[in-house]
Amino acid sequence: MKSTICVLFLGLLLLTPTLGQSTLQSLEDYLEAGFEQISHEFGGIQMMREAENLAEYVVYWPENGFLSEPNHLLDVYSIMLASHEEPEKYNLDNLISCNPGAKSDYFKWAPYKVGVVKIGEVTTVNSPCFGENSVTLKMGDDGKSVILEHNASNYSSWTCADTYLFATTQNYHFSSVFFSGTHRYTFSGLTDYQYFAITRWDGLDQIIEWGTGSHSGHTVAAVLLFAGGLGTNPYLPFIGSHPTFWMVSNNVEFIKRATGYEWKKRANTTRVDLDAKNIKSGDYFAITRWDGLDQIIEWGTGSHSGHTVAAIWVEEELYIVESQDAWYWPRHGIQMNPYKTWLQWAENAGFMVTHLPLKAEVAAKFNVTKAYEWYKTVEGYPYGYHNFLWGWVDTPNDSFPPVLHSDAVAPAMAIVQGLFPAASTIFNEAINFRLNTSNLTIPELAEVIAERNLTWGEVYAMPEQDSWRYSDGPSMVCSSFVVALWKAGGLFGDMEIQATEFTPRDVYTVTFLDPNPVLAPECLENNPNARFCQLMGDHLMEFPDISTVEPYPHMNERCPSSPLNGYKRLDGC
């Protein structure tokens, strides 16, 4: 059977309330009324009964949310085991498919917004399996339940089914629509918070549809972007530090499909040992590794590099400084390593590396002493996971890839935090800073956002501040660190600049860099036609729009970044 998945997030602002039909009072009442208890994927209690053209479901969510009790993990394991033993029941081959039969692709399992369901309104949705869908949401008479009715018609095929996920930042529910008619879902016995989360925050918000092709095909395609090169030994095949051949080919293909850019192979891949005398303090090195993570950065930002480092001379020795936390790298956090040592580590990691020098007049302005003094104040701090997203998310709606909507981030992070509680600091602290709150959880943050009449997207778009100190110190990703070094060295003068708002693309497009540098002999020997000196790598690194953006106050704080418009940059954003 073919299947599609669509996701509905329970959301934001109370509109005109309407009284729903009376609901039964207890589990026993429902069982006596002919309901059958069935399993629930997210720790709840679920019952259903079917009649002609009507399927009724009643769901009691866990009082404190999914993963609040140990048995919830056991429920997940049991369902995974059952799906393996009964694949025809769970439709694994086509579980994530909003266009049945389409070719597998990389991130089509990720959700995207197709509509909003609000209290007292009718939302219409088209889906591959049903030509017409109308969805309504109303409150139950008892003040402790909400009722969603989904009317599906114009069935395309009896072998096709749509699957929906209803979710708040605390609770979740899967349901599949197999036949035309009414599908009624009563979320009953809600706590005050659960009821508030649905009725106060736009009811069921948002409808998100998940890509095309088969679940297994998409999953394999995505895994191939990341699988391999996880070790630290450069001499071990597959499990060593070099990206595998399938990682290279799949990531090249992914970037081509996702952004339209096609990487070109280099004719001469011999490593270039660029003499240190040709490198100045403040010079920039653009880096890419075929590990999937760099390609996600490139997809999200339009960059042609995924990692950035800078050079600095200290006591007549050249060092490379960076913010780094890769599993294949010998050291972690903000660090300084001798240039020759760093080159060897970069080659061991399978890096592509290009030297992009500062313009001569900019290099003369760079205050090495002040830059190094600043570096010593941040040396050893962890990599900046807290602001990993926020450098490129500058707008409420135009800074996410097509398959990801801003409203999907918080519910997804809530699930991640349930599985890995330590992850809460990465997301929650950043949002608390933006709202000027302290130690609030995702559901509590959602309440504050609703009270202030904001959206998650608007909060994400609030500029990150260099002055913020997280629980583990200042937080800088690689590009933020390089810009902060330039800032400390005086390149921005008195301009109000937030280094934490810069992506790799933002770094190499600023006019500090020389767009047509004079190349050293060893670079020209490797490639006589080279525009920049590429030290290593199997594909040619190119940098569209390099050195085209003059610095200005608050730069890169409001810039959209979408492949749908070619990552077009707005003036003064």
C-alpha positions as CSV (number, residue, x, y, z in Angstrom):
1,M,0.0,0.0,0.0
2,K,1.2,3.5,-0.8
3,S,1.2,6.0,2.0
4,T,1.8,9.7,2.5
5,I,2.7,11.5,5.7
6,C,1.5,14.9,6.7
7,V,2.1,16.6,10.0
8,L,-0.1,18.9,12.0
9,F,1.4,20.8,14.9
10,L,-0.9,21.9,17.7
11,G,-0.4,25.6,18.1
12,L,-1.0,29.1,18.9
13,L,-3.9,31.6,19.4
14,L,-7.5,31.2,20.5
15,L,-10.1,32.3,17.9
16,T,-13.9,32.1,18.2
17,P,-14.6,29.2,20.5
18,T,-17.3,26.7,19.6
19,L,-18.8,23.9,21.7
20,G,-18.2,20.4,20.5
21,Q,-20.4,17.4,20.9
22,S,-20.5,15.9,24.4
23,T,-17.7,13.4,25.2
24,L,-17.8,10.3,27.3
25,Q,-16.3,10.7,30.8
26,S,-13.8,7.8,31.3
27,L,-11.9,5.0,29.6
28,E,-14.5,2.5,30.8
29,D,-17.3,4.6,29.2
30,Y,-15.5,4.4,25.8
31,L,-14.9,0.7,26.1
32,E,-18.5,0.1,26.9
33,A,-19.5,2.2,23.9
34,G,-17.8,-0.2,21.6
35,F,-14.3,1.4,21.4
36,E,-11.3,-0.9,21.2
37,Q,-8.0,0.0,22.8
38,I,-5.0,0.1,20.4
39,S,-1.4,1.0,20.7
40,H,-0.1,4.5,20.7
41,E,3.3,5.5,19.3
42,F,3.9,8.3,21.8
43,G,3.1,7.0,25.2
44,G,-0.6,7.7,25.2
45,I,-3.8,5.6,25.6
46,Q,-5.7,5.3,22.3
47,M,-9.1,3.8,21.5
48,M,-11.0,3.5,18.2
49,R,-14.2,2.2,16.7
50,E,-15.3,2.1,13.1
51,A,-18.7,2.4,11.4
52,E,-19.7,3.0,7.8
53,N,-17.9,6.1,6.5
54,L,-16.8,7.0,10.1
55,A,-13.7,6.2,12.1
56,E,-13.6,7.5,15.7
57,Y,-10.4,7.8,17.8
58,V,-10.0,8.9,21.4
59,V,-6.5,9.7,22.7
60,Y,-5.4,10.3,26.3
61,W,-2.0,11.9,26.2
62,P,0.6,11.4,29.0
63,E,0.1,14.1,31.6
64,N,3.7,15.4,31.4
65,G,4.3,14.7,27.7
66,F,6.0,12.1,25.6
67,L,9.1,10.5,27.1
68,S,8.1,11.7,30.6
69,E,7.8,8.1,31.8
70,P,10.3,5.2,31.3
71,N,7.7,3.0,29.6
72,H,7.4,5.4,26.7
73,L,10.8,4.3,25.4
74,L,9.6,0.7,25.7
75,D,6.5,1.6,23.7
76,V,8.6,3.0,20.9
77,Y,10.8,-0.1,20.9
78,S,7.7,-2.3,20.8
79,I,6.3,-0.5,17.8
80,M,9.6,-0.6,16.0
81,L,9.8,-4.3,16.6
82,A,6.2,-4.8,15.4
83,S,6.9,-2.8,12.3
84,H,9.8,-5.1,11.5
85,E,7.7,-8.2,12.1
86,E,4.6,-6.9,10.3
87,P,5.9,-4.5,7.6
88,E,2.6,-4.8,5.6
89,K,0.8,-3.3,8.6
90,Y,3.1,-0.4,9.1
91,N,3.8,0.4,5.4
92,L,7.5,0.9,6.0
93,D,8.4,0.9,2.3
94,N,6.3,4.0,1.7
95,L,5.8,5.4,5.1
96,I,7.1,8.8,4.2
97,S,5.7,9.6,0.8
98,C,3.5,12.5,-0.2
99,N,3.8,11.6,-3.9
100,P,3.5,7.8,-4.1
101,G,5.9,6.1,-6.5
102,A,8.2,9.1,-6.9
103,K,12.0,8.6,-6.9
104,S,13.7,8.5,-3.6
105,D,15.4,11.7,-2.6
106,Y,17.6,13.0,0.3
107,F,15.6,15.1,2.7
108,K,12.0,14.6,1.5
109,W,11.1,12.9,4.8
110,A,11.4,16.4,6.4
111,P,8.1,18.3,6.8
112,Y,6.9,21.4,5.1
113,K,3.9,23.5,5.7
114,V,0.7,23.2,3.6
115,G,-1.9,24.8,5.8
116,V,-3.3,25.8,9.3
117,V,-6.2,24.4,11.3
118,K,-7.8,26.9,13.7
119,I,-10.6,26.7,16.2
120,G,-14.0,27.3,14.5
121,E,-12.6,27.4,11.0
122,V,-12.5,25.0,8.1
123,T,-9.1,24.2,6.5
124,T,-8.9,22.5,3.1
125,V,-5.9,20.4,2.0
126,N,-5.0,18.5,-1.1
127,S,-3.1,15.3,-0.8
128,P,-2.0,12.6,-3.2
129,C,-4.4,10.0,-1.9
130,F,-7.5,12.2,-1.5
131,G,-8.5,15.0,-3.9
132,E,-10.4,16.8,-1.2
133,N,-9.7,17.1,2.6
134,S,-11.5,19.4,5.0
135,V,-10.4,19.7,8.6
136,T,-12.1,21.4,11.6
137,L,-11.2,21.8,15.2
138,K,-13.6,22.5,18.1
139,M,-13.5,22.3,21.9
140,G,-15.4,19.7,23.8
141,D,-18.3,20.5,26.2
142,D,-16.3,19.3,29.2
143,G,-13.5,21.8,28.9
144,K,-11.0,19.0,28.9
145,S,-11.1,17.8,25.4
146,V,-10.8,19.0,21.8
147,I,-12.3,17.3,18.7
148,L,-10.7,17.3,15.3
149,E,-12.8,16.1,12.3
150,H,-11.1,15.3,9.1
151,N,-13.4,14.6,6.1
152,A,-11.6,13.0,3.2
153,S,-13.1,12.4,-0.2
154,N,-12.2,11.9,-3.9
155,Y,-10.1,8.8,-3.2
156,S,-7.4,8.2,-5.8
157,S,-6.7,4.6,-5.1
158,W,-7.6,1.9,-2.5
159,T,-3.8,1.2,-2.2
160,C,-3.1,4.7,-1.1
161,A,-3.2,6.3,2.4
162,D,-2.3,9.6,4.0
163,T,-0.7,9.7,7.4
164,Y,-0.8,12.7,9.8
165,L,1.1,13.7,12.9
166,F,-0.8,15.9,15.4
167,A,1.7,17.5,17.7
168,T,2.3,20.2,20.3
169,T,5.6,20.9,21.9
170,Q,4.8,18.2,24.5
171,N,2.5,15.6,22.9
172,Y,2.3,13.8,19.6
173,H,-0.2,11.5,17.7
174,F,0.1,9.6,14.4
175,S,-3.0,8.7,12.4
176,S,-3.5,7.3,8.9
177,V,-6.4,8.0,6.6
178,F,-7.2,4.9,4.5
179,F,-10.8,5.6,3.3
180,S,-13.2,8.4,2.3
181,G,-15.5,9.7,5.0
182,T,-15.2,11.3,8.4
183,H,-12.2,10.7,10.7
184,R,-12.9,12.1,14.2
185,Y,-10.2,12.4,16.8
186,T,-11.0,13.3,20.4
187,F,-8.1,14.3,22.5
188,S,-9.6,13.8,25.9
189,G,-8.7,14.1,29.6
190,L,-6.3,17.0,28.8
191,T,-4.5,18.7,31.6
192,D,-5.0,22.5,31.9
193,Y,-1.7,23.0,30.1
194,Q,-2.4,20.6,27.3
195,Y,-5.8,22.2,26.8
196,F,-4.3,25.7,26.8
197,A,-1.6,24.6,24.4
198,I,-4.2,23.6,21.8
199,T,-6.9,26.2,22.3
200,R,-4.8,29.2,23.1
201,W,-2.2,28.7,20.4
202,D,-4.1,28.5,17.1
203,G,-5.5,25.0,17.5
204,L,-3.9,22.5,15.2
205,D,-1.1,24.5,13.7
206,Q,0.5,23.7,11.2
207,I,-0.3,21.1,8.5
208,I,3.1,19.9,7.3
209,E,3.5,17.5,4.4
210,W,6.5,15.2,4.1
211,G,8.2,14.7,0.7
212,T,8.0,12.1,-2.1
213,G,9.2,8.6,-2.7
214,S,9.6,5.7,-0.4
215,H,10.6,5.9,3.3
216,S,13.3,3.3,2.9
217,G,14.6,5.0,-0.2
218,H,14.7,8.4,1.4
219,T,16.3,7.0,4.5
220,V,19.1,5.2,2.7
221,A,19.7,8.3,0.5
222,A,20.1,10.5,3.6
223,V,22.2,8.0,5.5
224,L,24.6,7.8,2.6
225,L,25.4,11.5,3.0
226,F,26.8,10.8,6.5
227,A,27.8,7.1,6.8
228,G,31.5,6.7,6.9
229,G,34.6,8.6,7.8
230,L,33.8,8.5,11.5
231,G,37.2,7.5,12.9
232,T,40.5,9.4,13.4
233,N,42.9,7.0,11.6
234,P,43.5,8.2,8.0
235,Y,44.8,4.8,6.9
236,L,41.7,2.8,7.7
237,P,39.2,2.4,4.8
238,F,35.5,3.2,5.4
239,I,35.8,3.6,9.2
240,G,38.8,5.9,9.2
241,S,39.0,9.7,9.0
242,H,38.5,10.1,5.2
243,P,35.0,10.4,3.7
244,T,34.1,7.3,1.8
245,F,33.5,7.2,-2.0
246,W,29.7,6.9,-1.5
247,M,29.8,10.0,0.8
248,V,31.5,12.0,-1.9
249,S,29.3,11.0,-4.7
250,N,26.0,11.3,-2.7
251,N,26.9,14.7,-1.3
252,V,27.9,16.0,-4.7
253,E,24.6,14.8,-6.1
254,F,22.7,16.2,-3.1
255,I,24.1,19.7,-3.6
256,K,23.3,19.5,-7.3
257,R,19.7,18.6,-6.6
258,A,19.2,20.9,-3.6
259,T,20.9,24.1,-4.8
260,G,21.5,23.7,-8.5
261,Y,25.3,24.0,-8.1
262,E,27.5,21.2,-9.6
263,W,30.9,20.6,-8.1
264,K,33.7,20.0,-10.6
265,K,36.5,17.5,-10.2
266,R,40.1,18.8,-10.1
267,A,42.6,17.6,-12.7
268,N,45.5,17.7,-10.2
269,T,44.7,16.7,-6.6
270,T,48.3,16.8,-5.4
271,R,48.5,18.6,-2.0
272,V,50.0,22.1,-2.3
273,D,52.3,22.9,0.7
274,L,51.8,26.7,0.5
275,D,54.9,28.4,2.0
276,A,54.0,30.2,5.2
277,K,55.6,33.4,3.9
278,N,52.7,33.8,1.5
279,I,50.2,33.8,4.4
280,K,49.4,36.9,6.5
281,S,47.7,37.2,9.9
282,G,44.0,37.4,9.4
283,D,44.0,35.4,6.1
284,Y,41.0,33.2,5.7
285,F,40.8,29.5,4.7
286,A,37.6,28.1,3.2
287,I,37.1,24.4,3.8
288,T,34.6,21.7,2.8
289,R,34.4,18.0,3.8
290,W,32.1,15.5,2.1
291,D,30.4,14.5,5.4
292,G,26.8,15.7,5.0
293,L,27.1,18.2,7.7
294,D,29.0,20.7,5.6
295,Q,26.5,20.1,2.8
296,I,23.6,20.9,5.1
297,I,25.3,24.2,6.0
298,E,25.8,24.9,2.3
299,W,22.2,24.0,1.5
300,G,20.9,26.3,4.2
301,T,23.1,29.3,3.6
302,G,24.1,29.1,-0.1
303,S,27.7,28.8,0.9
304,H,30.4,26.9,-1.1
305,S,32.2,26.0,2.1
306,G,31.2,24.4,5.3
307,H,34.1,25.3,7.7
308,T,36.2,28.4,8.2
309,V,39.6,29.1,9.9
310,A,42.0,32.0,10.0
311,A,45.8,32.4,10.2
312,I,47.7,34.3,12.8
313,W,51.4,34.9,13.3
314,V,52.6,34.6,16.9
315,E,56.3,35.0,17.8
316,E,57.4,34.3,14.2
317,E,55.4,31.1,13.9
318,L,52.3,30.7,11.8
319,Y,49.2,29.2,13.5
320,I,45.7,28.3,12.4
321,V,43.0,29.3,14.8
322,E,39.4,28.0,14.7
323,S,36.3,26.8,16.5
324,Q,36.1,23.0,15.9
325,D,34.4,20.0,17.3
326,A,34.5,17.3,14.6
327,W,34.8,13.6,15.7
328,Y,37.7,13.1,13.3
329,W,39.7,16.1,14.6
330,P,42.4,15.5,17.2
331,R,41.3,18.5,19.3
332,H,38.0,20.1,20.2
333,G,36.8,23.6,21.0
334,I,38.4,27.0,20.2
335,Q,42.0,26.2,19.4
336,M,45.3,27.3,17.8
337,N,47.6,24.8,16.0
338,P,50.9,25.2,14.1
339,Y,50.3,25.6,10.4
340,K,52.2,22.6,9.3
341,T,50.5,20.4,11.9
342,W,47.1,21.7,10.9
343,L,47.8,20.9,7.2
344,Q,48.5,17.3,8.1
345,W,45.4,17.0,10.2
346,A,43.3,18.6,7.4
347,E,44.6,16.1,4.9
348,N,43.9,13.3,7.3
349,A,40.4,14.5,7.6
350,G,39.8,14.6,3.8
351,F,39.4,18.4,3.7
352,M,39.2,20.5,0.6
353,V,41.1,23.7,1.6
354,T,41.5,27.0,-0.3
355,H,43.5,30.0,0.9
356,L,41.6,33.3,0.5
357,P,44.0,36.2,1.6
358,L,43.0,39.6,2.9
359,K,43.5,42.5,0.6
360,A,46.9,44.2,1.3
361,E,45.4,47.3,2.7
362,V,43.0,45.3,4.9
363,A,45.9,43.1,6.2
364,A,47.8,46.3,7.1
365,K,44.9,47.5,9.2
366,F,44.6,44.1,11.0
367,N,45.9,44.5,14.6
368,V,47.5,41.2,15.3
369,T,48.2,42.0,19.0
370,K,44.6,42.9,19.8
371,A,43.3,39.9,17.9
372,Y,45.6,37.5,19.7
373,E,44.8,39.1,23.1
374,W,41.1,38.5,22.3
375,Y,41.8,35.0,21.2
376,K,43.4,34.1,24.5
377,T,40.2,35.1,26.3
378,V,38.2,32.5,24.4
379,E,40.7,29.8,23.9
380,G,39.4,26.4,25.0
381,Y,35.7,27.2,25.1
382,P,33.5,24.7,23.4
383,Y,32.3,24.9,19.8
384,G,29.2,27.1,19.4
385,Y,26.3,24.7,19.1
386,H,24.0,27.2,20.8
387,N,24.0,29.5,17.8
388,F,24.6,26.9,15.0
389,L,21.3,27.7,13.4
390,W,20.9,31.4,14.2
391,G,23.7,32.7,12.0
392,W,21.7,31.8,8.9
393,V,18.1,32.1,10.3
394,D,17.6,35.8,9.9
395,T,14.0,35.9,8.8
396,P,10.8,34.3,10.1
397,N,10.0,32.4,7.0
398,D,12.7,32.8,4.3
399,S,15.7,31.3,6.0
400,F,14.8,27.6,6.0
401,P,15.3,25.0,3.3
402,P,12.1,24.1,1.4
403,V,11.5,20.9,3.3
404,L,11.7,22.5,6.8
405,H,9.3,25.0,8.3
406,S,10.1,27.1,11.3
407,D,7.1,25.7,13.2
408,A,8.6,22.2,12.9
409,V,11.8,23.0,14.8
410,A,10.5,23.4,18.4
411,P,8.4,20.1,18.4
412,A,11.3,18.3,16.9
413,M,13.7,19.7,19.5
414,A,11.2,18.7,22.3
415,I,11.5,15.1,21.1
416,V,15.3,15.2,20.9
417,Q,15.4,16.7,24.4
418,G,13.2,13.9,25.7
419,L,15.7,11.4,24.4
420,F,18.8,13.4,25.2
421,P,18.1,15.8,28.1
422,A,21.6,17.4,27.8
423,A,20.5,18.8,24.4
424,S,18.1,21.2,26.1
425,T,20.9,23.7,26.7
426,I,21.6,24.0,23.0
427,F,18.2,25.2,22.0
428,N,16.5,26.4,25.1
429,E,19.2,28.8,26.2
430,A,19.3,30.5,22.8
431,I,15.5,31.1,22.9
432,N,15.6,32.2,26.6
433,F,18.1,34.9,25.6
434,R,15.9,36.1,22.8
435,L,12.9,36.4,25.1
436,N,14.9,37.7,28.1
437,T,13.7,34.8,30.2
438,S,15.7,32.2,32.2
439,N,15.6,28.4,32.4
440,L,12.3,28.0,30.6
441,T,11.5,24.7,28.9
442,I,10.1,24.5,25.3
443,P,6.4,24.3,26.4
444,E,7.0,27.3,28.8
445,L,8.8,29.2,26.0
446,A,5.8,28.5,23.7
447,E,3.5,30.0,26.3
448,V,5.6,33.2,26.5
449,I,5.8,33.4,22.7
450,A,2.0,33.2,22.5
451,E,1.5,35.8,25.3
452,R,3.7,38.2,23.4
453,N,1.8,37.6,20.2
454,L,5.0,36.3,18.5
455,T,5.7,33.3,16.3
456,W,8.6,30.8,16.7
457,G,9.9,32.1,13.3
458,E,10.0,35.7,14.6
459,V,11.9,34.6,17.7
460,Y,14.4,32.6,15.7
461,A,15.1,35.7,13.5
462,M,16.1,37.9,16.5
463,P,19.8,38.6,16.0
464,E,22.3,36.6,18.1
465,Q,24.4,38.8,20.3
466,D,28.1,38.5,20.7
467,S,27.8,39.5,24.4
468,W,25.6,36.6,25.3
469,R,27.3,34.0,27.6
470,Y,25.8,30.6,27.7
471,S,26.1,28.0,30.4
472,D,29.4,26.9,28.9
473,G,30.7,30.3,27.9
474,P,30.7,32.3,24.7
475,S,29.3,30.4,21.8
476,M,30.8,30.7,18.3
477,V,30.6,28.4,15.3
478,C,33.5,28.5,12.9
479,S,32.5,31.4,10.8
480,S,31.4,33.5,13.9
481,F,34.8,32.9,15.4
482,V,36.7,34.1,12.3
483,V,34.6,37.3,12.1
484,A,35.0,37.8,15.9
485,L,38.8,37.6,15.3
486,W,38.6,40.2,12.6
487,K,36.4,42.3,14.8
488,A,38.9,42.2,17.6
489,G,41.7,43.1,15.1
490,G,39.9,46.3,14.2
491,L,38.7,45.5,10.7
492,F,35.1,46.6,11.3
493,G,36.1,49.8,13.1
494,D,33.4,51.2,15.3
495,M,30.6,49.4,13.4
496,E,27.9,47.6,15.4
497,I,28.6,44.0,14.1
498,Q,27.4,40.7,15.6
499,A,30.0,38.1,14.6
500,T,27.5,35.4,15.6
501,E,25.3,36.4,12.6
502,F,27.8,35.4,10.0
503,T,27.7,32.2,7.9
504,P,30.6,30.9,5.9
505,R,29.2,32.6,2.8
506,D,28.9,35.9,4.7
507,V,32.6,35.7,5.6
508,Y,33.9,35.2,2.1
509,T,31.5,37.7,0.5
510,V,32.7,40.6,2.7
511,T,35.1,43.0,0.8
512,F,38.0,42.3,3.2
513,L,39.2,39.4,0.9
514,D,41.2,39.8,-2.3
515,P,39.1,38.6,-5.2
516,N,42.1,38.3,-7.5
517,P,45.2,37.4,-5.5
518,V,48.6,36.9,-6.9
519,L,49.3,33.2,-6.5
520,A,52.5,31.7,-5.2
521,P,54.5,29.5,-7.7
522,E,53.6,26.3,-6.0
523,C,49.9,27.1,-6.5
524,L,50.3,27.9,-10.2
525,E,52.4,24.7,-10.7
526,N,49.4,22.7,-9.4
527,N,46.9,24.6,-11.5
528,P,48.1,27.3,-14.0
529,N,44.5,28.5,-14.5
530,A,43.6,28.7,-10.8
531,R,42.0,31.8,-9.4
532,F,42.7,30.9,-5.8
533,C,45.3,28.6,-4.3
534,Q,43.6,25.4,-3.4
535,L,45.8,23.4,-1.1
536,M,44.0,20.0,-1.2
537,G,40.8,18.3,-2.2
538,D,39.3,16.3,-5.1
539,H,36.8,19.0,-6.3
540,L,37.4,22.6,-7.3
541,M,36.3,25.2,-4.7
542,E,34.6,28.2,-6.3
543,F,33.3,31.3,-4.5
544,P,30.5,33.2,-6.3
545,D,30.1,36.8,-5.1
546,I,33.4,36.7,-3.2
547,S,34.4,40.1,-1.8
548,T,31.3,41.9,-3.1
549,V,29.6,43.1,0.2
550,E,30.9,46.2,1.8
551,P,30.7,46.1,5.7
552,Y,27.8,48.0,7.2
553,P,26.3,48.2,10.7
554,H,24.1,45.3,11.7
555,M,25.1,43.4,8.5
556,N,23.7,39.9,7.9
557,E,21.0,40.3,10.6
558,R,18.0,40.2,8.2
559,C,19.1,38.2,5.2
560,P,16.9,35.5,3.6
561,S,18.7,32.4,2.4
562,S,16.7,30.2,0.2
563,P,17.6,28.0,-2.8
564,L,14.2,28.8,-4.3
565,N,15.4,32.3,-5.3
566,G,19.1,31.4,-5.8
567,Y,20.0,32.6,-2.3
568,K,19.5,36.2,-3.5
569,R,20.7,38.7,-1.0
570,L,18.8,41.9,-0.2
571,D,20.7,45.1,0.0
572,G,21.3,46.2,3.6
573,C,19.9,43.0,5.0
